[in-house]
Amino acid sequence: MKHFVQPAVRRILIVESTETALLTLPNQHDSHSALPGPLFLIGGALDEDPVLLERFAALARTARDAGGSQSTGIPTAGAQHEVRIGIFTTASEPAMAPFDGDPETESDEADGLYYQQVFARHGMTGIPIPVGRAPEAPFTGATYTRASAEDEQLAELIADLDGLFFGGGDQTNYLFALFRDAVGVAATPGEAETPPGENRVDTPVMRAIRELHARGGVIAGTSAGLAIQQGHGMVTGGTSVRGWYDGVTVGYEDDERVHYLPAGGFGFFAEGLLDSHFNEWDRVVRAVCLGRATGNRFVFGVDEHTALLYFPGQRSGAVVGTGGVSIIDLEETEWSADTSASTVIGVRWHQLTAGDTYRFDTELIARSGTEHSAPGTDPLPDPEHSAGGENVGPVLLRLAQRLMRSTGTVSALDYIPSSRPESAEYADLGYRVTLRRDERTLWTHAGGFSDLTLSITPLKNSQNSK
């Protein structure tokens, strides 16, 4: 039996099972008119996860059987032929020598062959697409270069596939390879190359990617392959600690400061910002900073071993996998100042887990299990400390889940970096994240929660407070 709970801002739909929740999603191909294909947005650490890979294969089969071959217009028999998936590993580092078969090798070419083998074990025919970041062939016979994105025959092949997969690495590599700067901006000798910006134009391969998506083909991406699917304001790097203390700036630098590109990625996901490795790499505070800097109310963070399945035509989504999807909502957020290192209050954090669904148009969450409004029965968790960074694990998420299961109302985590830039201005680099439940907060035994409030305050003289 379904019923509604009506908090102050949004509704939460309770459903009895994962199967029921998934059935509430509208069929992407109910009508005869073409709808954009689904996005399968993986938060990283795909490895050879059978749940994620088999769901991806099923989505590709559905897209193929609904639309048939683009070149012939004739539907194909679903169970008789494997789906064909184009594999982009452009985000990987360019290969510097021919691939020697060593499975430990990591490069655009080697990674493409790796995913081809993985997909074959899960009923998909993977076709590596030799588009790389390298402006010129790094060795004789190399095919993974930017020039491949201009190949019209390769573009025709891509447009006729059932789906595409975008691997992880550096999401800006996709910009360098698949777009061209219309104004012909060249890098200044000795300075880093700048990704094509607002005036960029699509290459033939990028146009083919858009054609496949527009006719209903499925697009999957992991890590950087997830990040590139969003629109304006795509993050290019940085940690939560530096994002809060230094603020967020436009551009791309290989350091711990938080940067973003206004032009963004492909623009297939326009519901807000996207981020990967979300709780494992402790990116909640970074998301708050990015949302403010880019003017986005929502940031959707996907955990590792997890995918956000998004149907753009229906503006609906579901969580698949063993982790979760965080929704950071800044609608009610207040800031003490326009500068960095300010106090932040009123952030709302929602955590969706496997089987939960979400309507982006109505902000309706459908849970796969029962939600609770009353506190739990466990002891209140003690305040914690963390050094921050991308190797601390999901410390903030674990604290939030422990608070939800407890009898308490509030708990906090102090971020005190173990190392900091050697400058007096960084003496107070630390901050406290306070989590608080209120009358709108709901939680599930699966680890999900809704409307948990979050605030950030500076820790004065944090270098001496440990």
BADO-530613 format. One record per residue (C-alpha): x negated, y negated, z; residue in three letters. Coordinates in Angstrom, 1 decimal, padded with zeros to 4 digits. Each point is the difference from the previous one (the first is absolute). Example, Ala and Ser with C-alpha at 12.3 -4.5 7.8 and 13.67 -1.06 7.14 Angstrom:
x|y|z|residu
-012.3|004.5|007.8|ALA
-001.4|-003.4|-000.7|SER
***
This chain:
x|y|z|residu
000.0|000.0|000.0|MET
-001.3|-003.4|-000.9|LYS
000.3|-003.1|002.1|HIS
-001.3|-003.5|000.0|PHE
-001.8|-002.0|002.7|VAL
000.2|-003.8|-000.4|GLN
-003.0|-001.8|001.4|PRO
-000.3|-003.8|-000.3|ALA
-001.6|000.0|-003.4|VAL
000.2|003.3|-001.8|ARG
002.0|003.2|000.0|ARG
-001.5|003.5|000.7|ILE
001.7|003.0|-001.5|LEU
-000.3|003.2|001.9|ILE
000.2|003.2|-002.0|VAL
-000.1|003.7|001.1|GLU
-002.8|001.3|-002.2|SER
-002.7|-000.9|-002.5|THR
002.0|001.6|-002.8|GLU
003.0|-002.2|000.8|THR
-002.3|-003.1|000.0|ALA
-001.4|000.8|-003.3|LEU
003.4|000.6|-001.5|LEU
000.9|-003.6|000.9|THR
-002.5|-001.2|-002.6|LEU
001.7|-000.8|-003.3|PRO
-001.0|002.0|-003.0|ASN
-002.5|-001.9|-002.1|GLN
001.4|001.4|-003.2|HIS
003.8|000.0|000.6|ASP
000.6|-002.3|-002.9|SER
-001.1|000.2|-003.6|HIS
-001.8|-003.3|000.2|SER
-003.7|000.2|000.7|ALA
-001.1|-001.0|003.4|LEU
-003.6|-000.6|001.1|PRO
-001.6|003.1|001.3|GLY
-000.6|000.9|003.6|PRO
-003.2|-001.0|001.8|LEU
-001.7|002.7|002.2|PHE
-002.2|-002.2|002.3|LEU
-002.5|002.1|001.9|ILE
-001.8|-001.5|003.0|GLY
-003.2|001.8|-000.6|GLY
-001.7|003.3|000.9|ALA
002.0|001.9|-002.6|LEU
-002.5|002.9|-000.1|ASP
002.1|002.9|-001.3|GLU
003.1|-000.6|002.1|ASP
002.6|002.4|-001.3|PRO
003.0|-002.0|001.2|VAL
-001.1|-003.2|-001.8|LEU
-001.2|001.8|-003.1|LEU
003.1|002.1|-000.4|GLU
002.2|-003.0|000.5|ARG
-001.9|-001.9|-002.6|PHE
000.3|002.9|-002.5|ALA
003.7|000.2|000.7|ALA
000.4|-003.8|-000.7|LEU
-001.9|000.4|-003.2|ALA
002.2|002.9|-001.1|ARG
003.2|-002.0|000.8|THR
-001.3|-003.0|-002.0|ALA
-000.9|002.2|-003.0|ARG
003.3|001.9|000.0|ASP
002.0|-003.1|000.3|ALA
-001.8|-001.9|-002.7|GLY
-001.6|002.6|-002.2|GLY
-003.1|-000.7|-002.2|SER
-000.3|-003.7|-000.8|GLN
-001.3|000.9|-003.5|SER
002.8|002.4|-001.0|THR
002.9|-001.1|002.3|GLY
000.9|003.7|000.5|ILE
000.4|001.2|003.6|PRO
-002.3|002.9|000.9|THR
000.7|003.1|002.0|ALA
-001.0|-000.7|003.6|GLY
-001.3|003.3|001.1|ALA
-001.8|001.1|-003.2|GLN
-002.7|-002.6|-000.3|HIS
-002.3|-001.7|002.5|GLU
000.3|-003.7|000.4|VAL
-002.8|-002.2|-001.4|ARG
-001.6|-002.5|002.3|ILE
-002.5|-002.6|-001.0|GLY
-002.8|-000.4|002.6|ILE
-001.6|-003.4|000.6|PHE
-003.1|000.1|002.2|THR
-001.1|-003.5|-001.0|THR
-000.2|-001.1|003.6|ALA
-002.9|002.5|000.6|SER
-003.6|-001.1|-000.6|GLU
-001.2|000.3|-003.6|PRO
-002.0|003.2|-000.8|ALA
-003.7|-000.8|-000.5|MET
-000.8|003.4|-001.7|ALA
002.0|002.8|-001.7|PRO
001.9|002.1|002.5|PHE
-001.9|003.1|000.9|ASP
002.8|002.0|001.6|GLY
-001.0|-000.7|003.6|ASP
003.3|-000.1|002.0|PRO
-001.6|-002.5|002.4|GLU
-000.5|-002.6|-002.7|THR
002.2|-003.0|000.2|GLU
000.5|-002.2|-003.0|SER
002.8|-001.0|-002.4|ASP
-000.8|002.9|-002.3|GLU
-000.5|002.6|002.8|ALA
003.1|-001.1|001.8|ASP
002.1|000.3|-003.1|GLY
-001.1|003.6|-000.5|LEU
000.7|000.7|003.7|TYR
003.6|-001.2|-000.1|TYR
000.5|001.9|-003.3|GLN
-000.9|003.2|001.8|GLN
002.2|-000.9|003.1|VAL
003.0|-000.8|-002.2|PHE
-000.3|003.2|-001.9|ALA
000.3|002.0|003.2|ARG
003.3|-001.8|000.6|HIS
001.7|000.5|-003.4|GLY
-001.2|-003.2|-001.7|MET
-002.1|-000.5|-003.1|THR
-002.4|-002.8|001.0|GLY
-001.6|-002.2|-002.8|ILE
-002.9|-002.1|001.2|PRO
000.2|-003.5|-001.5|ILE
-003.5|-001.3|-000.7|PRO
000.5|-003.6|001.0|VAL
-002.7|-001.2|002.4|GLY
-001.2|-003.3|001.5|ARG
-003.4|000.1|-001.7|ALA
-000.1|-002.8|-002.6|PRO
-002.4|002.1|-002.1|GLU
-000.8|003.7|-000.2|ALA
-002.4|000.7|002.9|PRO
-001.6|002.9|-001.9|PHE
000.0|001.5|-003.4|THR
003.3|001.7|-000.7|GLY
001.9|-001.6|003.0|ALA
003.7|-000.5|-000.8|THR
001.2|-001.6|003.3|TYR
-000.3|-003.7|-001.0|THR
002.3|-003.0|-000.2|ARG
-000.1|000.3|-003.8|ALA
002.2|003.1|000.3|SER
002.9|-002.2|001.2|ALA
000.1|-001.5|-003.5|GLU
000.4|003.4|-001.7|ASP
003.4|000.0|-001.7|GLU
000.0|003.8|-000.5|GLN
-000.7|000.5|003.7|LEU
002.9|-002.4|000.7|ALA
002.3|002.0|-002.1|GLU
-001.0|003.2|001.9|LEU
000.7|-001.7|003.3|ILE
003.4|-001.3|-001.0|ALA
001.2|003.6|-000.8|ASP
-001.0|001.6|003.3|LEU
002.4|001.0|002.8|ASP
-001.9|-001.9|002.7|GLY
-003.2|-001.7|001.1|LEU
-002.2|000.3|003.0|PHE
-002.4|-002.7|001.3|PHE
-002.8|001.1|002.2|GLY
-001.7|-001.8|002.9|GLY
-003.1|-002.1|000.3|GLY
000.0|-003.8|-000.7|ASP
003.3|-001.3|-001.3|GLN
-001.7|-003.0|-001.7|THR
-001.6|002.5|-002.4|ASN
003.5|000.5|-001.6|TYR
000.2|-003.8|-000.6|LEU
-003.4|-000.2|-001.6|PHE
000.7|003.0|-002.3|ALA
003.7|-000.4|-000.9|LEU
000.3|-003.8|-000.4|PHE
-001.8|-002.7|-001.9|ARG
-000.3|-003.7|001.1|ASP
001.9|-002.0|-002.6|ALA
-002.1|-003.1|000.6|VAL
-003.2|001.9|-000.5|GLY
-001.6|-000.7|003.4|VAL
-003.5|001.5|000.1|ALA
-002.0|000.8|003.1|ALA
-002.8|-002.5|000.8|THR
-003.4|001.7|-000.2|PRO
-001.0|001.2|003.5|GLY
003.6|-000.2|001.4|GLU
002.5|002.8|000.5|ALA
002.5|000.6|-002.7|GLU
003.5|-001.3|000.7|THR
003.1|002.2|-000.8|PRO
002.3|-001.4|-002.7|PRO
002.5|-002.4|001.7|GLY
003.3|-001.6|-000.7|GLU
-000.6|-000.5|-003.7|ASN
-001.0|003.6|-000.6|ARG
001.5|002.0|-002.9|VAL
000.7|003.8|-000.2|ASP
-002.2|002.3|-002.0|THR
001.7|002.5|-002.3|PRO
-000.4|002.7|002.7|VAL
001.6|-002.3|002.6|MET
002.9|-000.6|-002.4|ARG
000.4|003.8|-000.3|ALA
000.0|000.4|003.7|ILE
002.8|-002.6|000.2|ARG
001.9|001.8|-002.8|GLU
-000.2|003.4|001.8|LEU
001.3|-001.6|003.2|HIS
002.8|-001.9|-001.7|ALA
001.4|003.1|-001.6|ARG
000.1|002.0|003.3|GLY
-003.4|001.7|000.2|GLY
-001.3|000.6|003.5|VAL
-003.1|-001.9|001.3|ILE
-002.0|001.2|003.0|ALA
-002.9|-001.6|001.7|GLY
-002.2|000.7|003.0|THR
-001.9|-002.5|002.1|SER
-001.2|-002.6|-002.6|ALA
002.4|001.6|-002.4|GLY
002.8|-000.9|002.4|LEU
-001.2|-003.6|000.5|ALA
-000.2|-000.8|-003.8|ILE
003.7|000.7|-000.4|GLN
001.1|-003.2|001.9|GLN
000.5|-003.5|-001.3|GLY
-001.4|-003.3|001.2|HIS
-002.3|-000.1|003.0|GLY
-001.7|003.4|-000.3|MET
-002.6|000.5|002.7|VAL
-003.6|000.6|-001.1|THR
-001.6|000.9|003.4|GLY
-000.7|-001.0|003.6|GLY
000.8|001.1|003.5|THR
002.7|-001.0|002.5|SER
-002.5|-001.6|002.4|VAL
-001.5|-002.2|-002.6|ARG
003.3|-000.8|-001.6|GLY
001.4|-001.3|003.3|TRP
-003.2|-001.9|001.0|TYR
-001.1|-001.4|-003.4|ASP
003.3|-000.2|-001.8|GLY
000.7|001.3|-003.5|VAL
-001.5|-001.5|-003.1|THR
000.4|000.4|-003.8|VAL
-002.5|002.1|-001.8|GLY
-002.0|003.2|000.1|TYR
-003.1|000.6|002.2|GLU
-001.5|003.2|001.2|ASP
000.0|-000.9|003.7|ASP
002.3|000.3|003.0|GLU
001.9|-003.2|-000.6|ARG
003.5|000.3|-001.3|VAL
000.5|-001.2|-003.6|HIS
002.9|000.3|-002.5|TYR
000.6|-000.8|-003.7|LEU
003.1|-002.2|-000.7|PRO
000.5|001.6|-003.4|ALA
000.3|003.4|001.7|GLY
000.2|003.3|-001.7|GLY
002.3|001.7|-002.5|PHE
003.2|-001.5|001.5|GLY
002.0|003.2|000.1|PHE
000.7|-000.4|003.7|PHE
001.5|-003.4|000.7|ALA
001.6|000.6|003.4|GLU
-003.0|-001.4|002.0|GLY
-003.6|000.8|000.5|LEU
-001.4|003.5|000.0|LEU
-002.9|001.5|002.0|ASP
-001.4|003.5|000.4|SER
-001.9|001.9|002.8|HIS
002.3|-002.2|002.0|PHE
-000.1|001.3|003.6|ASN
-003.1|002.1|-000.4|GLU
-002.0|-003.0|-000.9|TRP
001.7|-002.3|002.6|ASP
001.5|-002.4|-002.5|ARG
003.1|-001.3|001.8|VAL
-001.5|-003.3|001.0|VAL
-001.6|-000.4|-003.5|ARG
003.5|000.4|-001.4|ALA
001.3|-002.8|002.2|VAL
-002.7|-002.3|-001.2|CYS
000.4|000.9|-003.6|LEU
003.8|-000.4|000.1|GLY
-000.4|-003.5|001.4|ARG
-002.7|-001.0|-002.5|ALA
001.9|001.2|-003.0|THR
003.5|-001.1|001.0|GLY
001.3|003.6|000.2|ASN
002.5|000.9|002.6|ARG
-000.6|003.7|-000.3|PHE
-003.1|002.2|-000.1|VAL
000.4|003.7|-000.6|PHE
-002.8|002.1|001.4|GLY
-000.3|003.7|-001.0|VAL
-002.0|002.4|002.2|ASP
-002.3|002.7|-001.3|GLU
001.5|003.4|-001.1|HIS
003.2|-002.0|-000.6|THR
001.9|-001.5|-002.9|ALA
002.6|-002.7|-000.4|LEU
002.3|001.2|-002.8|LEU
001.5|-003.2|-001.5|TYR
002.7|-000.2|-002.6|PHE
-000.2|-003.6|-001.4|PRO
003.2|000.2|-002.0|GLY
002.0|000.8|003.2|GLN
-002.3|-001.8|002.5|ARG
-000.1|003.1|002.2|SER
-002.8|002.0|001.5|GLY
-000.8|003.1|002.1|ALA
-002.9|001.2|002.1|VAL
-001.8|003.2|-001.1|VAL
-002.8|001.7|001.9|GLY
-001.4|000.4|003.5|THR
-000.6|-003.7|000.9|GLY
002.2|-003.0|-000.2|GLY
000.7|-003.3|-001.7|VAL
-000.2|-003.3|002.0|SER
002.1|-003.0|-000.8|ILE
-001.4|-003.2|001.3|ILE
002.7|-002.7|000.0|ASP
-001.0|-003.6|000.5|LEU
003.5|-001.6|-000.3|GLU
000.1|-001.1|003.7|GLU
-003.7|-000.5|000.5|THR
-001.4|-003.2|001.5|GLU
-003.6|-001.2|000.0|TRP
-001.6|-002.4|002.5|SER
-002.1|-001.7|-002.7|ALA
-000.8|-000.1|-003.7|ASP
-003.5|001.2|000.7|THR
-001.4|003.4|000.5|SER
-000.3|001.6|003.5|ALA
003.4|-001.4|000.9|SER
002.7|001.6|002.3|THR
002.6|001.9|-002.0|VAL
003.4|001.1|001.4|ILE
003.1|001.5|-001.4|GLY
-001.4|002.6|-002.4|VAL
002.4|002.9|-000.5|ARG
-001.6|003.5|-000.6|TRP
002.0|003.0|-001.4|HIS
-001.6|003.4|-000.4|GLN
001.7|002.5|-002.4|LEU
-000.9|003.7|000.1|THR
000.6|003.0|-002.3|ALA
003.5|000.2|-001.4|GLY
000.9|-003.6|001.0|ASP
001.4|-002.2|-002.8|THR
000.2|-003.7|-000.6|TYR
002.1|-002.4|-002.1|ARG
-002.1|-003.0|-000.9|PHE
003.1|-002.0|-001.0|ASP
001.9|000.4|003.2|THR
-002.9|000.8|002.4|GLU
001.9|003.2|001.0|LEU
-002.1|002.7|001.6|ILE
001.4|003.6|-000.1|ALA
-001.7|002.2|002.6|ARG
-000.4|003.8|-000.4|SER
000.5|000.4|003.8|GLY
001.8|-001.5|002.9|THR
-001.1|-003.5|001.2|GLU
000.0|-001.1|003.6|HIS
000.5|-003.5|001.4|SER
-000.7|000.8|003.6|ALA
-003.6|000.4|001.2|PRO
-001.6|003.4|000.2|GLY
-001.1|001.9|003.1|THR
-003.8|000.1|-000.3|ASP
-002.2|-002.3|002.2|PRO
-000.8|-003.4|-001.4|LEU
-003.3|000.1|-001.9|PRO
-002.9|-002.0|001.5|ASP
-001.4|-002.9|-002.0|PRO
-002.7|001.0|-002.4|GLU
-003.1|-001.3|-001.7|HIS
-001.3|000.4|-003.5|SER
-003.1|-001.1|-002.0|ALA
002.1|-000.5|-003.1|GLY
-001.1|000.8|-003.5|GLY
000.9|002.7|-002.5|GLU
-001.3|003.0|002.0|ASN
001.9|-000.3|003.3|VAL
003.0|002.0|-001.1|GLY
003.7|-000.8|000.6|PRO
-000.5|-001.4|003.5|VAL
002.7|-002.6|-000.3|LEU
002.6|002.4|-001.4|LEU
-000.7|002.6|002.7|ARG
000.4|-002.7|002.6|LEU
003.3|-001.1|-001.6|ALA
001.3|003.6|-000.1|GLN
-001.0|000.6|003.7|ARG
001.8|-003.2|001.0|LEU
003.1|001.2|-001.8|MET
000.0|003.3|001.9|ARG
-000.6|-001.7|003.3|SER
002.1|-001.6|002.7|THR
-001.8|-003.3|-000.7|GLY
000.8|-003.2|-002.0|THR
-003.5|-001.4|-000.9|VAL
-003.5|001.2|-000.5|SER
-003.1|-001.6|-001.5|ALA
-003.2|000.8|-001.9|LEU
-003.1|-002.3|000.2|ASP
-002.2|-000.2|-003.0|TYR
-003.6|-000.7|001.0|ILE
-002.4|000.7|-002.9|PRO
-003.1|001.9|000.9|SER
-002.0|-002.1|-002.4|SER
000.6|-003.5|-001.3|ARG
-001.8|-002.6|-002.3|PRO
-002.9|-001.6|001.8|GLU
001.6|-003.4|000.4|SER
001.4|-001.9|002.9|ALA
003.3|-000.5|-001.8|GLU
000.7|003.7|000.4|TYR
-000.4|000.0|003.8|ALA
003.8|000.4|000.3|ASP
000.6|002.4|-002.9|LEU
002.3|002.3|002.1|GLY
003.8|-000.1|000.2|TYR
002.8|001.8|001.7|ARG
002.9|001.7|-001.8|VAL
003.1|000.3|002.3|THR
002.8|002.4|-000.9|LEU
003.4|-000.5|001.5|ARG
003.3|001.7|-000.3|ARG
003.2|-002.0|000.2|ASP
003.8|000.5|-000.5|GLU
-000.5|000.7|-003.7|ARG
-002.8|002.6|000.3|THR
000.8|003.6|-001.0|LEU
-002.2|003.0|-000.1|TRP
-000.1|003.7|-001.0|THR
-001.8|003.0|001.4|HIS
-001.7|000.4|-003.4|ALA
-002.0|-003.1|000.7|GLY
002.1|-002.5|-001.9|GLY
001.3|-003.3|001.4|PHE
001.8|-003.1|-001.0|SER
-000.3|-003.7|001.1|ASP
-002.9|000.4|002.3|LEU
-001.3|-003.5|000.6|THR
-003.7|-000.9|-000.3|LEU
-002.0|-003.0|001.0|SER
-003.7|-001.0|-000.3|ILE
-001.8|-002.2|002.4|THR
-003.7|-001.1|000.3|PRO
-002.3|001.6|002.6|LEU
-002.2|-002.8|001.3|LYS
-003.6|001.0|000.7|ASN
000.8|003.4|-001.3|SER
-003.7|000.9|-000.4|GLN
-000.2|000.1|003.8|ASN
003.4|001.5|000.8|SER
-000.8|003.7|-000.6|LYS
***
